[in-house]
Amino acid sequence: MSNLDNLLHENESLKNEINTIKQLILNLENENRKSWSTIIDEKVEILYEKFKDDTDMLPDSTEKYIYKKCIKIIFAMILEMKDNI
């Protein structure tokens, strides 16, 4: 390979890396724009499926709703206490 070929290959590799980094930055920016309520909803969905048990007394959707609501209430209380300190 000539120096020109090496430079062209390196240039193409760097362009790919730049595009990958740009996409990562966009993903991080989108993640930072989410409200804490949305983040709680997403995390409860993930954790519920991860730690799901076989003893169902309520439908899954109802159980998840209760978890989400409780966590949001607790989170709001913590934020309120933080602001009053």
Buried (B, 14 or more C-beta within 10 A) or exposed (E): EEEEEEEEEEEEEEEEEEEEEEEEEEEEEEEEEEEEEEEBBEEBEEEBEEEEEEEEEEEEEEBBBEBBEEBBEEBEEEEEEEEEE
